[in-house]
Amino acid sequence: MIRIDAMWLAVEPIDMRAGAERLLTSVVQVFGAAQAHHGYVFANARATRIKLLVHDGFGLWCAARRLNECRFAWPASGSKAVPALTQAQFDALVVGLPWQRLQQMQLIMRT
């Protein structure tokens, strides 16, 4: 399996026709460098498709996923912060769940 130590969201939408080399160029522009064992997640403008680019220390891996019925929970375009994702947040993101609210969803409170 590919080891991924950190996962990052590229907030700005990208054309899903982009391949690994073009995604790598975006990573270098946004993050300064593509670090080994880091994953970078991109989405299209409608947030119905995502791509994951991973630098494994030797080369690049690129994976894609799309949702047919809904959208991925994605930060608004133009957000200044580039959020890092935990493994649980990434797992929620790729199945279309609201990954930003995982902490809140762990508590059930009476109001």
N, CA, C and O atoms as CSV, one atom per row, in Angstrom:
chain,resi,resn,atom,element,x,y,z
A,1,MET,N,N,0.833,-1.184,0.000
A,1,MET,CA,C,0.000,0.000,0.000
A,1,MET,C,C,0.878,1.249,0.000
A,1,MET,O,O,2.036,1.211,0.416
A,2,ILE,N,N,0.331,2.309,-0.454
A,2,ILE,CA,C,1.034,3.587,-0.487
A,2,ILE,C,C,0.896,4.247,0.880
A,2,ILE,O,O,-0.204,4.349,1.422
A,3,ARG,N,N,2.014,4.690,1.426
A,3,ARG,CA,C,1.998,5.373,2.728
A,3,ARG,C,C,1.699,6.849,2.516
A,3,ARG,O,O,2.347,7.511,1.705
A,4,ILE,N,N,0.707,7.364,3.254
A,4,ILE,CA,C,0.372,8.786,3.201
A,4,ILE,C,C,0.418,9.309,4.625
A,4,ILE,O,O,-0.389,8.915,5.467
A,5,ASP,N,N,1.366,10.201,4.891
A,5,ASP,CA,C,1.542,10.758,6.235
A,5,ASP,C,C,0.696,12.003,6.475
A,5,ASP,O,O,0.324,12.284,7.615
A,6,ALA,N,N,0.387,12.748,5.425
A,6,ALA,CA,C,-0.406,13.969,5.553
A,6,ALA,C,C,-1.256,14.132,4.307
A,6,ALA,O,O,-0.861,13.743,3.208
A,7,MET,N,N,-2.430,14.715,4.500
A,7,MET,CA,C,-3.366,14.919,3.406
A,7,MET,C,C,-3.751,16.400,3.374
A,7,MET,O,O,-4.063,16.981,4.414
A,8,TRP,N,N,-3.730,17.008,2.197
A,8,TRP,CA,C,-3.988,18.443,2.044
A,8,TRP,C,C,-5.054,18.678,0.990
A,8,TRP,O,O,-5.123,17.959,-0.007
A,9,LEU,N,N,-5.892,19.696,1.215
A,9,LEU,CA,C,-6.902,20.094,0.239
A,9,LEU,C,C,-6.399,21.273,-0.572
A,9,LEU,O,O,-5.949,22.274,-0.014
A,10,ALA,N,N,-6.476,21.155,-1.880
A,10,ALA,CA,C,-6.244,22.297,-2.762
A,10,ALA,C,C,-7.620,22.908,-2.983
A,10,ALA,O,O,-8.432,22.345,-3.716
A,11,VAL,N,N,-7.892,24.039,-2.367
A,11,VAL,CA,C,-9.237,24.601,-2.290
A,11,VAL,C,C,-9.757,25.060,-3.646
A,11,VAL,O,O,-10.936,24.863,-3.943
A,12,GLU,N,N,-8.921,25.660,-4.469
A,12,GLU,CA,C,-9.370,26.176,-5.768
A,12,GLU,C,C,-9.750,25.020,-6.693
A,12,GLU,O,O,-9.046,24.011,-6.736
A,13,PRO,N,N,-10.863,25.154,-7.442
A,13,PRO,CA,C,-11.273,24.078,-8.359
A,13,PRO,C,C,-10.271,23.900,-9.490
A,13,PRO,O,O,-9.561,24.827,-9.878
A,14,ILE,N,N,-10.239,22.674,-10.003
A,14,ILE,CA,C,-9.318,22.356,-11.100
A,14,ILE,C,C,-10.077,21.567,-12.166
A,14,ILE,O,O,-11.048,20.872,-11.868
A,15,ASP,N,N,-9.626,21.684,-13.386
A,15,ASP,CA,C,-10.194,20.943,-14.500
A,15,ASP,C,C,-9.873,19.463,-14.298
A,15,ASP,O,O,-8.706,19.099,-14.156
A,16,MET,N,N,-10.874,18.625,-14.284
A,16,MET,CA,C,-10.669,17.200,-14.015
A,16,MET,C,C,-9.998,16.465,-15.174
A,16,MET,O,O,-9.682,15.282,-15.049
A,17,ARG,N,N,-9.778,17.134,-16.279
A,17,ARG,CA,C,-8.995,16.517,-17.353
A,17,ARG,C,C,-7.504,16.557,-17.042
A,17,ARG,O,O,-6.703,15.932,-17.737
A,18,ALA,N,N,-7.133,17.291,-15.997
A,18,ALA,CA,C,-5.722,17.412,-15.617
A,18,ALA,C,C,-5.176,16.049,-15.203
A,18,ALA,O,O,-5.818,15.297,-14.471
A,19,GLY,N,N,-3.990,15.758,-15.684
A,19,GLY,CA,C,-3.317,14.527,-15.309
A,19,GLY,C,C,-2.348,14.770,-14.161
A,19,GLY,O,O,-2.328,15.847,-13.565
A,20,ALA,N,N,-1.560,13.772,-13.865
A,20,ALA,CA,C,-0.643,13.834,-12.721
A,20,ALA,C,C,0.353,14.981,-12.842
A,20,ALA,O,O,0.640,15.648,-11.848
A,21,GLU,N,N,0.885,15.225,-14.037
A,21,GLU,CA,C,1.885,16.283,-14.210
A,21,GLU,C,C,1.287,17.674,-13.976
A,21,GLU,O,O,1.910,18.524,-13.339
A,22,ARG,N,N,0.094,17.896,-14.488
A,22,ARG,CA,C,-0.553,19.197,-14.287
A,22,ARG,C,C,-0.951,19.388,-12.823
A,22,ARG,O,O,-0.827,20.489,-12.287
A,23,LEU,N,N,-1.424,18.332,-12.179
A,23,LEU,CA,C,-1.746,18.418,-10.757
A,23,LEU,C,C,-0.487,18.705,-9.942
A,23,LEU,O,O,-0.524,19.481,-8.987
A,24,LEU,N,N,0.616,18.083,-10.319
A,24,LEU,CA,C,1.884,18.331,-9.634
A,24,LEU,C,C,2.288,19.801,-9.758
A,24,LEU,O,O,2.777,20.395,-8.798
A,25,THR,N,N,2.086,20.381,-10.932
A,25,THR,CA,C,2.381,21.801,-11.120
A,25,THR,C,C,1.535,22.653,-10.182
A,25,THR,O,O,2.037,23.613,-9.599
A,26,SER,N,N,0.258,22.314,-10.029
A,26,SER,CA,C,-0.616,23.041,-9.094
A,26,SER,C,C,-0.153,22.888,-7.655
A,26,SER,O,O,-0.178,23.850,-6.888
A,27,VAL,N,N,0.270,21.682,-7.284
A,27,VAL,CA,C,0.765,21.446,-5.926
A,27,VAL,C,C,1.963,22.332,-5.642
A,27,VAL,O,O,2.036,22.960,-4.586
A,28,VAL,N,N,2.895,22.388,-6.570
A,28,VAL,CA,C,4.095,23.199,-6.376
A,28,VAL,C,C,3.734,24.677,-6.294
A,28,VAL,O,O,4.326,25.404,-5.496
A,29,GLN,N,N,2.780,25.140,-7.098
A,29,GLN,CA,C,2.364,26.541,-7.053
A,29,GLN,C,C,1.670,26.880,-5.739
A,29,GLN,O,O,1.925,27.938,-5.162
A,30,VAL,N,N,0.801,26.003,-5.260
A,30,VAL,CA,C,0.006,26.285,-4.059
A,30,VAL,C,C,0.779,26.004,-2.779
A,30,VAL,O,O,0.749,26.809,-1.848
A,31,PHE,N,N,1.474,24.867,-2.723
A,31,PHE,CA,C,2.110,24.418,-1.489
A,31,PHE,C,C,3.612,24.665,-1.452
A,31,PHE,O,O,4.230,24.511,-0.398
A,32,GLY,N,N,4.215,25.043,-2.576
A,32,GLY,CA,C,5.646,25.297,-2.614
A,32,GLY,C,C,6.461,24.107,-3.043
A,32,GLY,O,O,7.511,24.273,-3.664
A,33,ALA,N,N,6.004,22.896,-2.729
A,33,ALA,CA,C,6.688,21.662,-3.116
A,33,ALA,C,C,5.747,20.492,-2.878
A,33,ALA,O,O,4.815,20.580,-2.080
A,34,ALA,N,N,5.999,19.414,-3.569
A,34,ALA,CA,C,5.266,18.172,-3.329
A,34,ALA,C,C,6.139,17.302,-2.436
A,34,ALA,O,O,7.184,16.814,-2.866
A,35,GLN,N,N,5.716,17.111,-1.213
A,35,GLN,CA,C,6.511,16.338,-0.262
A,35,GLN,C,C,6.203,14.851,-0.386
A,35,GLN,O,O,5.065,14.461,-0.646
A,36,ALA,N,N,7.229,14.028,-0.195
A,36,ALA,CA,C,7.052,12.580,-0.245
A,36,ALA,C,C,6.093,12.132,0.844
A,36,ALA,O,O,6.131,12.631,1.969
A,37,HIS,N,N,5.237,11.188,0.497
A,37,HIS,CA,C,4.253,10.590,1.409
A,37,HIS,C,C,3.196,11.579,1.859
A,37,HIS,O,O,2.623,11.438,2.939
A,38,HIS,N,N,2.936,12.589,1.025
A,38,HIS,CA,C,1.842,13.519,1.257
A,38,HIS,C,C,0.839,13.355,0.119
A,38,HIS,O,O,1.218,13.109,-1.026
A,39,GLY,N,N,-0.445,13.495,0.448
A,39,GLY,CA,C,-1.506,13.425,-0.540
A,39,GLY,C,C,-2.131,14.792,-0.722
A,39,GLY,O,O,-2.266,15.548,0.240
A,40,TYR,N,N,-2.511,15.116,-1.939
A,40,TYR,CA,C,-3.104,16.404,-2.272
A,40,TYR,C,C,-4.427,16.134,-2.987
A,40,TYR,O,O,-4.465,15.437,-4.001
A,41,VAL,N,N,-5.512,16.697,-2.446
A,41,VAL,CA,C,-6.849,16.432,-2.966
A,41,VAL,C,C,-7.364,17.666,-3.717
A,41,VAL,O,O,-7.294,18.785,-3.210
A,42,PHE,N,N,-7.876,17.447,-4.917
A,42,PHE,CA,C,-8.409,18.495,-5.788
A,42,PHE,C,C,-9.867,18.179,-6.111
A,42,PHE,O,O,-10.271,17.017,-6.073
A,43,ALA,N,N,-10.651,19.196,-6.424
A,43,ALA,CA,C,-12.046,18.998,-6.840
A,43,ALA,C,C,-12.345,19.868,-8.049
A,43,ALA,O,O,-11.662,20.860,-8.307
A,44,ASN,N,N,-13.381,19.478,-8.786
A,44,ASN,CA,C,-13.844,20.329,-9.879
A,44,ASN,C,C,-14.706,21.447,-9.309
A,44,ASN,O,O,-14.968,21.474,-8.107
A,45,ALA,N,N,-15.149,22.366,-10.155
A,45,ALA,CA,C,-15.888,23.544,-9.695
A,45,ALA,C,C,-17.213,23.184,-9.027
A,45,ALA,O,O,-17.645,23.886,-8.112
A,46,ARG,N,N,-17.862,22.115,-9.460
A,46,ARG,CA,C,-19.139,21.715,-8.864
A,46,ARG,C,C,-18.965,20.777,-7.673
A,46,ARG,O,O,-19.945,20.416,-7.022
A,47,ALA,N,N,-17.740,20.383,-7.384
A,47,ALA,CA,C,-17.419,19.467,-6.276
A,47,ALA,C,C,-18.129,18.126,-6.417
A,47,ALA,O,O,-18.530,17.523,-5.422
A,48,THR,N,N,-18.282,17.662,-7.653
A,48,THR,CA,C,-18.860,16.343,-7.895
A,48,THR,C,C,-17.779,15.309,-8.193
A,48,THR,O,O,-18.046,14.108,-8.218
A,49,ARG,N,N,-16.562,15.786,-8.417
A,49,ARG,CA,C,-15.426,14.901,-8.703
A,49,ARG,C,C,-14.214,15.371,-7.905
A,49,ARG,O,O,-14.003,16.569,-7.718
A,50,ILE,N,N,-13.430,14.416,-7.443
A,50,ILE,CA,C,-12.176,14.740,-6.775
A,50,ILE,C,C,-11.059,13.887,-7.361
A,50,ILE,O,O,-11.289,12.808,-7.906
A,51,LYS,N,N,-9.848,14.405,-7.232
A,51,LYS,CA,C,-8.646,13.656,-7.600
A,51,LYS,C,C,-7.670,13.752,-6.446
A,51,LYS,O,O,-7.560,14.783,-5.781
A,52,LEU,N,N,-6.967,12.662,-6.224
A,52,LEU,CA,C,-5.937,12.588,-5.187
A,52,LEU,C,C,-4.603,12.355,-5.872
A,52,LEU,O,O,-4.452,11.421,-6.660
A,53,LEU,N,N,-3.643,13.206,-5.568
A,53,LEU,CA,C,-2.279,13.054,-6.078
A,53,LEU,C,C,-1.380,12.733,-4.899
A,53,LEU,O,O,-1.374,13.458,-3.903
A,54,VAL,N,N,-0.617,11.647,-5.004
A,54,VAL,CA,C,0.288,11.226,-3.929
A,54,VAL,C,C,1.687,11.089,-4.489
A,54,VAL,O,O,1.898,10.443,-5.515
A,55,HIS,N,N,2.642,11.702,-3.806
A,55,HIS,CA,C,4.058,11.532,-4.134
A,55,HIS,C,C,4.576,10.477,-3.161
A,55,HIS,O,O,4.619,10.715,-1.954
A,56,ASP,N,N,4.974,9.306,-3.681
A,56,ASP,CA,C,5.381,8.197,-2.812
A,56,ASP,C,C,6.882,8.147,-2.550
A,56,ASP,O,O,7.374,7.181,-1.967
A,57,GLY,N,N,7.606,9.165,-2.968
A,57,GLY,CA,C,9.052,9.185,-2.781
A,57,GLY,C,C,9.797,8.778,-4.035
A,57,GLY,O,O,10.984,9.073,-4.173
A,58,PHE,N,N,9.115,8.102,-4.958
A,58,PHE,CA,C,9.733,7.663,-6.205
A,58,PHE,C,C,9.018,8.210,-7.426
A,58,PHE,O,O,9.638,8.464,-8.458
A,59,GLY,N,N,7.713,8.389,-7.304
A,59,GLY,CA,C,6.901,8.853,-8.425
A,59,GLY,C,C,5.568,9.353,-7.925
A,59,GLY,O,O,5.388,9.612,-6.735
A,60,LEU,N,N,4.633,9.486,-8.855
A,60,LEU,CA,C,3.321,10.037,-8.522
A,60,LEU,C,C,2.229,8.995,-8.735
A,60,LEU,O,O,2.297,8.179,-9.654
A,61,TRP,N,N,1.224,9.040,-7.869
A,61,TRP,CA,C,0.019,8.238,-8.006
A,61,TRP,C,C,-1.151,9.203,-8.119
A,61,TRP,O,O,-1.201,10.202,-7.403
A,62,CYS,N,N,-2.071,8.919,-8.994
A,62,CYS,CA,C,-3.237,9.777,-9.166
A,62,CYS,C,C,-4.486,8.892,-9.163
A,62,CYS,O,O,-4.566,7.914,-9.906
A,63,ALA,N,N,-5.453,9.245,-8.322
A,63,ALA,CA,C,-6.713,8.506,-8.239
A,63,ALA,C,C,-7.861,9.492,-8.369
A,63,ALA,O,O,-7.732,10.657,-7.995
A,64,ALA,N,N,-8.978,9.025,-8.897
A,64,ALA,CA,C,-10.147,9.889,-9.085
A,64,ALA,C,C,-11.382,9.229,-8.497
A,64,ALA,O,O,-11.477,8.004,-8.421
A,65,ARG,N,N,-12.333,10.072,-8.081
A,65,ARG,CA,C,-13.611,9.587,-7.558
A,65,ARG,C,C,-14.676,10.600,-7.950
A,65,ARG,O,O,-14.421,11.803,-7.994
A,66,ARG,N,N,-15.879,10.094,-8.236
A,66,ARG,CA,C,-16.982,11.003,-8.535
A,66,ARG,C,C,-18.230,10.544,-7.809
A,66,ARG,O,O,-18.417,9.358,-7.537
A,67,LEU,N,N,-19.082,11.518,-7.501
A,67,LEU,CA,C,-20.383,11.241,-6.904
A,67,LEU,C,C,-21.450,11.506,-7.964
A,67,LEU,O,O,-21.415,12.537,-8.635
A,68,ASN,N,N,-22.371,10.604,-8.113
A,68,ASN,CA,C,-23.418,10.759,-9.126
A,68,ASN,C,C,-24.602,11.587,-8.647
A,68,ASN,O,O,-25.225,12.291,-9.442
A,69,GLU,N,N,-24.917,11.514,-7.370
A,69,GLU,CA,C,-26.155,12.110,-6.880
A,69,GLU,C,C,-25.964,13.393,-6.071
A,69,GLU,O,O,-26.907,14.173,-5.938
A,70,CYS,N,N,-24.791,13.627,-5.537
A,70,CYS,CA,C,-24.617,14.803,-4.679
A,70,CYS,C,C,-23.222,15.385,-4.887
A,70,CYS,O,O,-22.557,15.091,-5.881
A,71,ARG,N,N,-22.788,16.211,-3.941
A,71,ARG,CA,C,-21.482,16.874,-4.038
A,71,ARG,C,C,-20.617,16.530,-2.844
A,71,ARG,O,O,-21.114,16.172,-1.776
A,72,PHE,N,N,-19.320,16.645,-3.042
A,72,PHE,CA,C,-18.390,16.498,-1.933
A,72,PHE,C,C,-18.460,17.755,-1.066
A,72,PHE,O,O,-18.658,18.851,-1.590
A,73,ALA,N,N,-18.301,17.614,0.235
A,73,ALA,CA,C,-18.247,18.770,1.139
A,73,ALA,C,C,-16.901,19.444,0.903
A,73,ALA,O,O,-15.856,18.902,1.263
A,74,TRP,N,N,-16.931,20.622,0.300
A,74,TRP,CA,C,-15.699,21.288,-0.125
A,74,TRP,C,C,-15.683,22.728,0.365
A,74,TRP,O,O,-16.721,23.389,0.339
A,75,PRO,N,N,-14.526,23.237,0.815
A,75,PRO,CA,C,-14.444,24.651,1.228
A,75,PRO,C,C,-14.748,25.580,0.056
A,75,PRO,O,O,-14.549,25.219,-1.104
A,76,ALA,N,N,-15.229,26.767,0.370
A,76,ALA,CA,C,-15.543,27.744,-0.669
A,76,ALA,C,C,-14.280,28.159,-1.417
A,76,ALA,O,O,-13.206,28.295,-0.831
A,77,SER,N,N,-14.433,28.354,-2.703
A,77,SER,CA,C,-13.320,28.827,-3.514
A,77,SER,C,C,-12.887,30.195,-3.007
A,77,SER,O,O,-13.730,31.018,-2.650
A,78,GLY,N,N,-11.607,30.441,-2.973
A,78,GLY,CA,C,-11.086,31.707,-2.477
A,78,GLY,C,C,-10.705,31.662,-1.010
A,78,GLY,O,O,-10.200,32.649,-0.475
A,79,SER,N,N,-10.939,30.528,-0.344
A,79,SER,CA,C,-10.535,30.396,1.054
A,79,SER,C,C,-9.027,30.522,1.144
A,79,SER,O,O,-8.303,29.931,0.344
A,80,LYS,N,N,-8.554,31.285,2.108
A,80,LYS,CA,C,-7.113,31.512,2.262
A,80,LYS,C,C,-6.400,30.281,2.804
A,80,LYS,O,O,-5.311,29.933,2.347
A,81,ALA,N,N,-7.017,29.626,3.777
A,81,ALA,CA,C,-6.364,28.495,4.437
A,81,ALA,C,C,-6.395,27.264,3.533
A,81,ALA,O,O,-7.367,27.021,2.818
A,82,VAL,N,N,-5.324,26.510,3.580
A,82,VAL,CA,C,-5.259,25.226,2.890
A,82,VAL,C,C,-5.340,24.160,3.973
A,82,VAL,O,O,-4.339,23.855,4.620
A,83,PRO,N,N,-6.536,23.587,4.176
A,83,PRO,CA,C,-6.709,22.692,5.312
A,83,PRO,C,C,-5.998,21.355,5.153
A,83,PRO,O,O,-5.954,20.769,4.072
A,84,ALA,N,N,-5.452,20.903,6.254
A,84,ALA,CA,C,-4.904,19.550,6.330
A,84,ALA,C,C,-6.017,18.649,6.838
A,84,ALA,O,O,-6.816,19.066,7.677
A,85,LEU,N,N,-6.078,17.441,6.348
A,85,LEU,CA,C,-7.113,16.496,6.734
A,85,LEU,C,C,-6.541,15.379,7.586
A,85,LEU,O,O,-5.423,14.919,7.353
A,86,THR,N,N,-7.308,14.948,8.572
A,86,THR,CA,C,-6.959,13.737,9.303
A,86,THR,C,C,-7.425,12.546,8.462
A,86,THR,O,O,-8.134,12.721,7.471
A,87,GLN,N,N,-7.029,11.355,8.856
A,87,GLN,CA,C,-7.472,10.166,8.122
A,87,GLN,C,C,-8.987,10.018,8.191
A,87,GLN,O,O,-9.620,9.668,7.195
A,88,ALA,N,N,-9.571,10.279,9.349
A,88,ALA,CA,C,-11.025,10.178,9.501
A,88,ALA,C,C,-11.745,11.198,8.620
A,88,ALA,O,O,-12.774,10.884,8.022
A,89,GLN,N,N,-11.210,12.415,8.538
A,89,GLN,CA,C,-11.813,13.438,7.689
A,89,GLN,C,C,-11.723,13.041,6.214
A,89,GLN,O,O,-12.683,13.215,5.463
A,90,PHE,N,N,-10.576,12.511,5.804
A,90,PHE,CA,C,-10.422,12.075,4.420
A,90,PHE,C,C,-11.396,10.940,4.109
A,90,PHE,O,O,-12.031,10.936,3.054
A,91,ASP,N,N,-11.514,9.984,5.019
A,91,ASP,CA,C,-12.441,8.868,4.816
A,91,ASP,C,C,-13.870,9.371,4.647
A,91,ASP,O,O,-14.610,8.862,3.805
A,92,ALA,N,N,-14.267,10.372,5.445
A,92,ALA,CA,C,-15.606,10.953,5.335
A,92,ALA,C,C,-15.750,11.724,4.024
A,92,ALA,O,O,-16.785,11.628,3.364
A,93,LEU,N,N,-14.732,12.481,3.642
A,93,LEU,CA,C,-14.773,13.275,2.419
A,93,LEU,C,C,-15.024,12.404,1.197
A,93,LEU,O,O,-15.887,12.732,0.383
A,94,VAL,N,N,-14.297,11.305,1.045
A,94,VAL,CA,C,-14.390,10.511,-0.179
A,94,VAL,C,C,-15.718,9.781,-0.330
A,94,VAL,O,O,-16.041,9.328,-1.428
A,95,VAL,N,N,-16.492,9.655,0.736
A,95,VAL,CA,C,-17.825,9.058,0.599
A,95,VAL,C,C,-18.925,10.116,0.597
A,95,VAL,O,O,-20.109,9.782,0.562
A,96,GLY,N,N,-18.534,11.395,0.634
A,96,GLY,CA,C,-19.490,12.477,0.514
A,96,GLY,C,C,-20.081,12.967,1.815
A,96,GLY,O,O,-21.081,13.685,1.794
A,97,LEU,N,N,-19.499,12.607,2.951
A,97,LEU,CA,C,-20.002,13.052,4.248
A,97,LEU,C,C,-19.421,14.415,4.623
A,97,LEU,O,O,-18.386,14.805,4.081
A,98,PRO,N,N,-20.058,15.145,5.534
A,98,PRO,CA,C,-19.559,16.458,5.955
A,98,PRO,C,C,-18.355,16.331,6.884
A,98,PRO,O,O,-18.505,16.359,8.105
A,99,TRP,N,N,-17.188,16.193,6.320
A,99,TRP,CA,C,-15.960,15.933,7.082
A,99,TRP,C,C,-15.616,17.054,8.042
A,99,TRP,O,O,-14.950,16.811,9.048
A,100,GLN,N,N,-16.055,18.291,7.759
A,100,GLN,CA,C,-15.736,19.428,8.632
A,100,GLN,C,C,-16.441,19.315,9.984
A,100,GLN,O,O,-16.035,19.963,10.948
A,101,ARG,N,N,-17.491,18.499,10.062
A,101,ARG,CA,C,-18.295,18.409,11.278
A,101,ARG,C,C,-18.093,17.113,12.045
A,101,ARG,O,O,-18.922,16.781,12.892
A,102,LEU,N,N,-17.043,16.379,11.788
A,102,LEU,CA,C,-16.842,15.089,12.461
A,102,LEU,C,C,-16.796,15.212,13.976
A,102,LEU,O,O,-17.369,14.377,14.676
A,103,GLN,N,N,-16.132,16.226,14.492
A,103,GLN,CA,C,-16.053,16.419,15.949
A,103,GLN,C,C,-17.437,16.662,16.532
A,103,GLN,O,O,-17.781,16.092,17.567
A,104,GLN,N,N,-18.229,17.497,15.881
A,104,GLN,CA,C,-19.575,17.801,16.368
A,104,GLN,C,C,-20.475,16.575,16.312
A,104,GLN,O,O,-21.334,16.393,17.175
A,105,MET,N,N,-20.284,15.743,15.309
A,105,MET,CA,C,-21.134,14.570,15.123
A,105,MET,C,C,-20.848,13.482,16.147
A,105,MET,O,O,-21.648,12.555,16.278
A,106,GLN,N,N,-19.752,13.557,16.869
A,106,GLN,CA,C,-19.412,12.538,17.863
A,106,GLN,C,C,-20.168,12.734,19.168
A,106,GLN,O,O,-20.201,11.830,20.003
A,107,LEU,N,N,-20.775,13.899,19.356
A,107,LEU,CA,C,-21.508,14.192,20.584
A,107,LEU,C,C,-23.001,14.276,20.318
A,107,LEU,O,O,-23.441,14.876,19.337
A,108,ILE,N,N,-23.767,13.668,21.200
A,108,ILE,CA,C,-25.209,13.846,21.180
A,108,ILE,C,C,-25.567,14.582,22.451
A,108,ILE,O,O,-25.294,14.119,23.559
A,109,MET,N,N,-26.187,15.744,22.271
A,109,MET,CA,C,-26.493,16.587,23.433
A,109,MET,C,C,-27.976,16.918,23.465
A,109,MET,O,O,-28.640,16.933,22.429
A,110,ARG,N,N,-28.476,17.178,24.629
A,110,ARG,CA,C,-29.843,17.617,24.796
A,110,ARG,C,C,-29.873,19.128,24.804
A,110,ARG,O,O,-29.093,19.768,25.509
A,111,THR,N,N,-30.764,19.699,24.026
A,111,THR,CA,C,-30.845,21.166,23.971
A,111,THR,C,C,-32.087,21.681,24.645
A,111,THR,O,O,-32.309,22.891,24.689
